[in-house]
């Protein structure tokens, strides 16, 4: 996976945004795997928010939110996606 090989958050986020803009669709499980490529809560939030519109199973969104350790990050993700 290319995202894992990127060392800087900005590079990872660019790849994620490119994938989202490229018409790809993702499951919540796949987005969770991408989120785990970084330990930074804010980067995890940005990855999930960028891919949210491309989810094929938005009913599982709560699982993504639960993967974030900090309640503040969970709230930020919900706010960013309007949930």
LOZA-692304 format. One record per residue: residue number from 1; residue in one letter; x, y, z of N, C-alpha, C, O in turn. Coordinates in Angstrom, 1 decimal. Each point is the difference from the previous one (the first is absolute). Layout:
% LOZA-692304
+-----+---------+--------+--------+--------+--------+--------+--------+--------+--------+--------+--------+--------+--------+
| num | residuo |   n.px |   n.py |   n.pz |  ca.px |  ca.py |  ca.pz |   c.px |   c.py |   c.pz |   o.px |   o.py |   o.pz |
+-----+---------+--------+--------+--------+--------+--------+--------+--------+--------+--------+--------+--------+--------+
| NUM |       A |      X |      Y |      Z |      X |      Y |      Z |      X |      Y |      Z |      X |      Y |      Z |
...
+-----+---------+--------+--------+--------+--------+--------+--------+--------+--------+--------+--------+--------+--------+
//
This chain:
% LOZA-692304
+-----+---------+--------+--------+--------+--------+--------+--------+--------+--------+--------+--------+--------+--------+
| num | residuo |   n.px |   n.py |   n.pz |  ca.px |  ca.py |  ca.pz |   c.px |   c.py |   c.pz |   o.px |   o.py |   o.pz |
+-----+---------+--------+--------+--------+--------+--------+--------+--------+--------+--------+--------+--------+--------+
|   1 |       X |    0.8 |   -1.2 |    0.0 |   -0.8 |    1.2 |    0.0 |    0.9 |    1.2 |    0.0 |    0.9 |    0.2 |    0.9 |
|   2 |       X |   -1.1 |    0.7 |   -1.8 |    0.8 |    1.2 |   -0.2 |    0.0 |    0.9 |    1.3 |    1.0 |    0.7 |    0.3 |
|   3 |       X |   -2.2 |   -0.6 |    0.3 |   -0.1 |    0.9 |    1.1 |    0.9 |   -0.4 |    1.2 |    0.6 |    0.9 |    0.6 |
|   4 |       X |   -0.4 |   -2.1 |   -0.4 |    0.9 |   -0.5 |    1.1 |    1.4 |    0.4 |   -0.3 |    0.7 |    0.3 |    1.0 |
|   5 |       X |   -0.3 |   -0.2 |   -2.2 |    1.4 |    0.4 |   -0.3 |    0.3 |    1.5 |    0.1 |    1.2 |    0.4 |    0.1 |
|   6 |       X |   -2.2 |    0.4 |    0.0 |    0.2 |    1.4 |    0.1 |    0.3 |    0.3 |    1.5 |   -0.7 |   -0.4 |    0.9 |
|   7 |       X |    1.7 |    1.3 |   -0.7 |    0.4 |    0.2 |    1.4 |   -0.6 |    1.3 |    0.5 |   -0.1 |    0.1 |    1.2 |
|   8 |       X |   -0.4 |    0.8 |   -2.0 |   -0.5 |    1.3 |    0.5 |   -1.5 |    0.0 |   -0.2 |   -0.5 |   -0.4 |   -1.1 |
|   9 |       X |   -0.2 |    1.0 |    2.1 |   -1.5 |    0.0 |   -0.1 |   -0.5 |    0.7 |   -1.2 |   -1.0 |   -0.4 |   -0.6 |
|  10 |       X |    1.7 |    1.5 |    0.1 |   -0.5 |    0.7 |   -1.1 |    0.0 |   -0.9 |   -1.3 |   -0.9 |    0.1 |   -0.8 |
|  11 |       X |    1.9 |   -0.9 |    0.7 |    0.1 |   -0.9 |   -1.1 |   -1.1 |   -1.0 |    0.0 |   -0.6 |   -0.4 |   -1.0 |
|  12 |       X |    0.4 |   -0.2 |    2.2 |   -1.1 |   -1.0 |    0.2 |   -1.3 |    0.6 |   -0.4 |   -0.8 |   -0.6 |   -0.7 |
|  13 |       X |    0.5 |    1.8 |    1.2 |   -1.3 |    0.7 |   -0.2 |   -0.2 |    0.3 |   -1.5 |   -1.1 |   -0.1 |   -0.5 |
|  14 |       X |    2.2 |    0.5 |   -0.2 |   -0.1 |    0.2 |   -1.4 |   -0.4 |   -1.3 |   -0.8 |   -0.8 |    0.1 |   -0.9 |
|  15 |       X |    1.4 |   -1.2 |    1.3 |   -0.3 |   -1.2 |   -0.7 |   -1.5 |   -0.4 |    0.3 |   -0.7 |   -0.5 |   -0.9 |
|  16 |       X |    0.3 |    0.7 |    2.1 |   -1.4 |   -0.3 |    0.4 |   -1.0 |    0.9 |   -0.8 |   -1.0 |   -0.5 |   -0.5 |
|  17 |       X |    1.3 |    1.7 |    0.5 |   -0.8 |    1.0 |   -0.8 |    0.0 |   -0.3 |   -1.5 |   -1.1 |    0.0 |   -0.6 |
|  18 |       X |    2.2 |   -0.4 |    0.1 |    0.1 |   -0.4 |   -1.4 |   -0.9 |   -1.2 |   -0.3 |   -0.7 |   -0.1 |   -1.0 |
|  19 |       X |    0.8 |   -0.9 |    1.9 |   -0.8 |   -1.2 |   -0.1 |   -1.5 |    0.3 |    0.0 |   -0.8 |   -0.6 |   -0.7 |
|  20 |       X |    0.4 |    1.5 |    1.6 |   -1.4 |    0.4 |    0.2 |   -0.4 |    0.7 |   -1.3 |   -1.2 |   -0.2 |   -0.5 |
|  21 |       X |    2.0 |    1.1 |    0.0 |   -0.4 |    0.8 |   -1.2 |    0.0 |   -0.9 |   -1.3 |   -0.6 |    0.3 |   -1.0 |
|  22 |       X |    1.3 |   -1.4 |    1.1 |    0.1 |   -0.9 |   -1.1 |   -1.1 |   -0.9 |   -0.3 |    0.0 |   -0.9 |   -0.8 |
|  23 |       X |   -1.1 |    1.0 |    1.6 |   -1.2 |   -0.8 |   -0.2 |    0.0 |   -1.3 |    0.7 |   -0.9 |   -0.8 |   -0.2 |
|  24 |       X |    1.9 |    0.6 |    1.1 |    0.1 |   -1.3 |    0.7 |   -1.0 |    0.0 |    1.2 |   -0.4 |    1.1 |    0.5 |
|  25 |       X |   -0.1 |   -2.3 |   -0.2 |   -0.9 |   -0.1 |    1.1 |    0.6 |   -0.9 |    1.1 |    0.9 |   -0.8 |   -0.3 |
|  26 |       X |   -1.3 |    1.0 |    1.6 |    0.7 |   -0.7 |    1.1 |   -1.0 |   -0.5 |    1.0 |   -1.1 |    0.6 |    0.1 |
|  27 |       X |    1.4 |   -1.7 |    0.5 |   -0.8 |   -0.4 |    1.2 |    0.6 |    0.6 |    1.2 |    1.1 |    0.6 |    0.0 |
|  28 |       X |   -1.9 |   -0.6 |    1.1 |    0.5 |    0.6 |    1.2 |    1.2 |   -0.8 |    0.5 |    0.9 |    0.6 |    0.6 |
|  29 |       X |   -0.8 |   -1.8 |   -0.8 |    1.1 |   -0.8 |    0.4 |    1.3 |    0.4 |   -0.8 |    1.0 |    0.2 |    0.7 |
|  30 |       X |   -1.1 |    0.1 |   -1.9 |    1.1 |    0.5 |   -0.8 |    0.5 |    1.4 |    0.5 |    1.2 |    0.3 |    0.1 |
|  31 |       X |   -2.2 |    0.6 |    0.2 |    0.4 |    1.3 |    0.5 |    0.6 |   -0.2 |    1.4 |    1.0 |    0.7 |    0.3 |
|  32 |       X |   -1.5 |   -1.6 |    0.5 |    0.7 |   -0.2 |    1.3 |    1.4 |   -0.5 |   -0.2 |    0.9 |    0.4 |    0.8 |
|  33 |       X |   -0.6 |   -1.2 |   -1.7 |    1.3 |   -0.5 |   -0.3 |    0.9 |    1.2 |   -0.4 |    1.2 |    0.1 |    0.5 |
|  34 |       X |   -1.7 |    0.8 |   -1.3 |    0.8 |    1.2 |   -0.4 |    0.2 |    0.9 |    1.2 |    1.1 |    0.6 |    0.1 |
|  35 |       X |   -2.1 |   -0.5 |    0.7 |    0.2 |    0.8 |    1.2 |    1.1 |   -0.5 |    0.9 |    0.7 |    0.8 |    0.7 |
|  36 |       X |   -0.6 |   -2.1 |   -0.6 |    1.0 |   -0.6 |    0.9 |    1.5 |    0.1 |   -0.6 |    0.9 |   -0.4 |    0.7 |
|  37 |       X |   -0.8 |    1.0 |   -1.9 |    1.4 |    0.2 |   -0.5 |    0.7 |    1.2 |    0.7 |    1.1 |    0.2 |   -0.3 |
|  38 |       X |   -1.9 |    0.5 |    1.1 |    0.6 |    1.1 |    0.7 |   -0.5 |    0.0 |    1.5 |   -1.1 |   -0.4 |    0.3 |
|  39 |       X |    2.0 |    0.8 |    0.6 |   -0.3 |    0.1 |    1.4 |   -0.7 |    1.3 |    0.4 |   -0.5 |    0.1 |    1.1 |
|  40 |       X |    0.6 |    0.9 |   -2.0 |   -0.5 |    1.3 |    0.3 |   -1.5 |    0.0 |   -0.1 |   -0.6 |   -0.3 |   -1.1 |
|  41 |       X |   -0.1 |    0.7 |    2.2 |   -1.5 |    0.0 |    0.0 |   -0.5 |    1.0 |   -1.1 |   -1.0 |   -0.3 |   -0.6 |
|  42 |       X |    1.6 |    1.5 |    0.5 |   -0.5 |    0.9 |   -1.0 |    0.1 |   -0.5 |   -1.4 |   -0.8 |    0.2 |   -0.8 |
|  43 |       X |    1.9 |   -0.9 |    0.5 |    0.2 |   -0.6 |   -1.3 |   -1.0 |   -1.1 |   -0.3 |   -0.5 |   -0.1 |   -1.1 |
|  44 |       X |    0.2 |   -0.6 |    2.1 |   -1.1 |   -1.1 |   -0.1 |   -1.3 |    0.7 |   -0.3 |   -0.7 |   -0.5 |   -0.9 |
|  45 |       X |    0.4 |    1.5 |    1.6 |   -1.3 |    0.8 |   -0.3 |    0.0 |    0.5 |   -1.4 |   -1.0 |   -0.2 |   -0.7 |
|  46 |       X |    2.1 |    0.7 |    0.2 |    0.0 |    0.6 |   -1.4 |   -0.1 |   -1.1 |   -1.0 |   -0.7 |    0.2 |   -1.0 |
|  47 |       X |    1.3 |   -1.4 |    1.2 |   -0.2 |   -1.1 |   -0.9 |   -1.4 |   -0.4 |    0.0 |   -0.6 |   -0.2 |   -1.1 |
|  48 |       X |    0.0 |    0.0 |    2.2 |   -1.4 |   -0.5 |    0.1 |   -1.0 |    1.0 |   -0.7 |   -0.9 |   -0.3 |   -0.7 |
|  49 |       X |    1.1 |    1.6 |    1.0 |   -0.8 |    1.1 |   -0.5 |    0.1 |    0.1 |   -1.5 |   -1.0 |    0.2 |   -0.7 |
|  50 |       X |    2.2 |   -0.4 |    0.2 |    0.2 |    0.1 |   -1.5 |   -0.6 |   -1.2 |   -0.7 |   -0.5 |    0.2 |   -1.1 |
|  51 |       X |    0.4 |   -1.3 |    1.7 |   -0.5 |   -1.2 |   -0.7 |   -1.5 |   -0.2 |    0.3 |   -0.7 |   -0.9 |   -0.6 |
|  52 |       X |    0.1 |    1.6 |    1.6 |   -1.3 |   -0.2 |    0.4 |   -1.0 |    0.0 |   -1.2 |   -0.9 |   -0.8 |   -0.1 |
|  53 |       X |    1.0 |    1.8 |   -0.8 |   -1.0 |    0.0 |   -1.1 |    0.1 |   -1.2 |   -0.9 |   -0.9 |   -0.2 |   -0.8 |
|  54 |       X |    2.0 |   -0.6 |    0.8 |    0.2 |   -1.1 |   -0.8 |   -0.3 |   -1.3 |    0.6 |    0.3 |   -1.1 |   -0.5 |
|  55 |       X |   -0.9 |    1.1 |    1.7 |   -0.3 |   -1.2 |    0.8 |   -1.1 |   -0.8 |   -0.7 |   -1.1 |    0.6 |   -0.4 |
|  56 |       X |    1.2 |   -1.9 |    0.3 |   -1.0 |   -0.8 |   -0.5 |   -0.9 |   -0.6 |    1.1 |   -1.1 |   -0.5 |   -0.3 |
|  57 |       X |    1.5 |    0.7 |    1.5 |   -0.7 |   -0.5 |    1.2 |    0.0 |    1.0 |    1.1 |    0.5 |   -0.2 |    1.1 |
|  58 |       X |   -1.1 |    1.4 |   -1.4 |   -0.1 |    1.1 |    1.0 |   -0.7 |   -0.4 |    1.3 |    0.2 |    0.6 |    1.0 |
|  59 |       X |   -1.0 |   -1.7 |   -1.0 |   -0.6 |   -0.5 |    1.2 |    1.0 |   -0.5 |    1.0 |   -0.4 |   -0.1 |    1.2 |
|  60 |       X |    1.6 |   -0.1 |   -1.6 |    1.0 |   -0.5 |    0.9 |    1.0 |    1.2 |    0.4 |    1.0 |   -0.3 |    0.6 |
|  61 |       X |   -1.4 |    1.5 |   -0.8 |    0.8 |    1.1 |    0.3 |    0.3 |    0.1 |    1.5 |    1.1 |    0.4 |    0.4 |
|  62 |       X |   -2.0 |   -0.8 |    0.4 |    0.3 |    0.0 |    1.5 |    1.2 |   -0.8 |    0.4 |    0.7 |    0.3 |    0.9 |
|  63 |       X |   -0.4 |   -1.3 |   -1.7 |    1.2 |   -0.8 |    0.3 |    1.3 |    0.8 |   -0.3 |    1.0 |   -0.1 |    0.7 |
|  64 |       X |   -1.1 |    0.9 |   -1.7 |    1.2 |    0.9 |   -0.3 |    0.2 |    1.0 |    1.1 |    1.1 |    0.2 |    0.5 |
|  65 |       X |   -2.2 |    0.4 |    0.0 |    0.1 |    0.9 |    1.1 |    0.5 |   -0.6 |    1.2 |    0.9 |    0.6 |    0.7 |
|  66 |       X |   -1.3 |   -1.9 |   -0.4 |    0.5 |   -0.7 |    1.2 |    1.5 |   -0.3 |   -0.1 |    0.6 |   -0.2 |    1.1 |
|  67 |       X |    0.0 |    0.2 |   -2.3 |    1.4 |   -0.3 |    0.0 |    0.9 |    1.1 |    0.4 |    1.2 |   -0.1 |    0.3 |
|  68 |       X |   -1.8 |    1.3 |   -0.2 |    0.7 |    1.2 |    0.5 |    0.1 |    0.0 |    1.5 |   -1.1 |   -0.1 |    0.6 |
|  69 |       X |    2.2 |    0.2 |    0.0 |    0.2 |   -0.1 |    1.4 |   -0.5 |    1.2 |    0.8 |   -0.6 |   -0.2 |    1.0 |
|  70 |       X |    0.8 |    1.4 |   -1.6 |   -0.4 |    1.2 |    0.8 |   -1.4 |    0.4 |   -0.4 |   -0.4 |    0.1 |   -1.1 |
|  71 |       X |   -0.4 |    0.2 |    2.1 |   -1.4 |    0.5 |   -0.2 |    0.0 |    1.2 |   -0.9 |   -0.9 |    0.2 |   -0.7 |
|  72 |       X |    1.9 |    0.7 |    0.9 |    0.1 |    1.2 |   -0.8 |    0.1 |   -0.3 |   -1.5 |   -0.6 |    0.7 |   -0.8 |
|  73 |       X |    1.4 |   -1.7 |    0.5 |    0.2 |   -0.4 |   -1.4 |   -1.3 |   -0.6 |   -0.5 |   -0.4 |    0.2 |   -1.2 |
|  74 |       X |   -0.3 |   -1.0 |    2.0 |   -1.3 |   -0.6 |   -0.4 |   -1.0 |    1.1 |   -0.3 |   -0.7 |    0.0 |   -1.1 |
|  75 |       X |    0.7 |    1.0 |    1.9 |   -1.0 |    1.2 |   -0.2 |    0.4 |    0.7 |   -1.3 |   -0.8 |    0.4 |   -0.7 |
|  76 |       X |    2.1 |   -0.2 |    0.5 |    0.5 |    0.8 |   -1.1 |   -0.4 |   -0.8 |   -1.3 |   -0.4 |    0.7 |   -1.0 |
|  77 |       X |    0.6 |   -2.0 |    1.0 |   -0.4 |   -0.8 |   -1.2 |   -1.5 |    0.1 |   -0.3 |   -0.4 |    0.3 |   -1.1 |
|  78 |       X |   -0.4 |   -0.4 |    2.1 |   -1.5 |    0.1 |   -0.1 |   -0.3 |    1.4 |   -0.6 |   -0.9 |    0.1 |   -0.9 |
|  79 |       X |    1.5 |    0.9 |    1.4 |   -0.3 |    1.4 |   -0.5 |    0.4 |    0.1 |   -1.4 |   -0.7 |    0.6 |   -0.8 |
|  80 |       X |    1.9 |   -1.1 |    0.4 |    0.5 |    0.2 |   -1.4 |   -0.9 |   -0.7 |   -1.0 |   -0.1 |    0.5 |   -1.1 |
|  81 |       X |   -0.5 |   -1.6 |    1.5 |   -0.9 |   -0.7 |   -1.0 |   -1.4 |    0.3 |    0.2 |   -0.9 |   -0.5 |   -0.7 |
|  82 |       X |    0.5 |    1.4 |    1.7 |   -1.3 |    0.3 |    0.2 |   -0.9 |   -1.0 |    0.7 |   -1.2 |   -0.1 |   -0.3 |
|  83 |       X |    1.8 |   -0.7 |    1.2 |   -0.8 |   -1.1 |    0.6 |    0.1 |    0.2 |    1.5 |   -0.6 |   -0.7 |    0.8 |
+-----+---------+--------+--------+--------+--------+--------+--------+--------+--------+--------+--------+--------+--------+
//
